[in-house]
Amino acid sequence: MGKFLNKMERKFGRYAIRDLTKYLIAGYVIGLIVQYVASDMMEYLTLDPYMILHGQVWRLFTWILYPSSSNLFFYIIMLFFYYSIGTTLEHTWGAFRYNVFMIGGFLFSIIGAFVLYIVCMLAQPQGLDGYWFANSAAYGYYISYFFSAYYINLSLFLAFAISYPDMRVMLYFVIPIKVKWLAYVDVALLSVDLLFGSWVSRVAIIASLLNVLIFWLATRNYYRISPGEIKRKREFRRQVNSAPAYGGGMHGMTRHKCAICGRTEADNPNLTFRYCTKCAGNYEYCEDHLFTHEHK
């Protein structure tokens, strides 16, 4: 999976949306404003498979804007928190991989909603989760109730906890606690929902969190990154950027150099470079040697 992503990044990395979290947060704010200013419009934003199949295709995008909490204070705090961890993960993974992670979560949710809708249609008249619905429109409405950006944002937090398990946050602005313990609590609550929740909620959870499993397998090289190590690497990069660039390539000015093969971005502008988090020192590798080199 990691090699596949590297290959895709070389081909399509330049099309990645930079600062994607900023645009997502802006969308969440728009959804919050709509909820308070024109609440009647909210029913036109949901991920309703029936309505989408009947021409309301904008719902494929607008369901992301639907606020996942009615508590204004909590929701605003949540937006600041997710902006922080989202930008951190983008800096850690790179814009392309972060794009794939978030967009993949949205796509999995859309696919999950439509699979549920098809199953509902095939299961008539038995109904779903013990409920019987009069028509297919009612099924679509019922399914849309369970799909929002809540579980996708939760998947973002779990990915952050995998990468930064020992990062401390202030719970309720007072209690310092490591991120991994909050992640354990979330996983426990999700497990309860999976065991005792409805089939629709189970599919919504699995579809939204599937990208966590995929990206854990693809980005194990970033596992257990300490905040101190990230700070050290940032300081090193700042020193590199302020120092005279070493020669090489067409323009004689480069910023990245593989510690194995010595290639720079001047040799190949499409090369992707990453620092290895397991090497004791500031060693940078090209995409061909990032996962194959011997750790120093």
Disulfide bonds with the S-S distance in Angstrom:
none
